[in-house]
Amino acid sequence: MIDEYKMVVDPVALGKGRSMFDGMPGSLNLKLTKSRTFKNGKVLLCYEPA
């Protein structure tokens, strides 16, 4: 069981590539618990299951 999902978003447009959610059987119902924006433009997102 997963308590928390943490991901860093790096705003780069690639055009093609794999999604980090490839192969997931369905959608996840998540609640955003906190976020942090860094000076370099990256964003930390923290979610927990809703």
N, C-alpha and C positions, 0 to 999 in steps of 0.2 A: 504494500500500500504506500502511496506517495502522499506526504504531508504538504509539500510545497514545491512549486515549479519556479525556478529562477532562470531568466534568459536575458541576454544582452543583445540589443538590436543595434547593428552597425549599418547606418543608412548608406548603402552602396547599391546602385542599380546594375544588375548583372545581365538581365534579359532572359537568361536560361539557367537551369540548374535544378537541383533537387530541393524540395520543401523539407524542412526539418520534421514535418508531420507525415511524410510519406509512409504508407503502410498502416496507418491508424485505422482500425475498423469502424470508428464512428467519431462523433464530436465529443469534446469534453466540456462540461459545464464548470467554468472556473470563475473565481472572484478575484479581481485585482486588489491586493492588500497594500502594496507600496510601489513607488517608482522613484527613480533617481536619474537625473540627466547630468551627463559629464560635459566638461568644456570641449572635448573633442567631438561632440555630437552623438556619442553612443548613449543608449538609454537602458538602464537596468529595470526589468519588470518582474515583480514577485506576485505569484498567484497561488491560491489554495483552492481545493475542490469546493464547489458551492453546495 
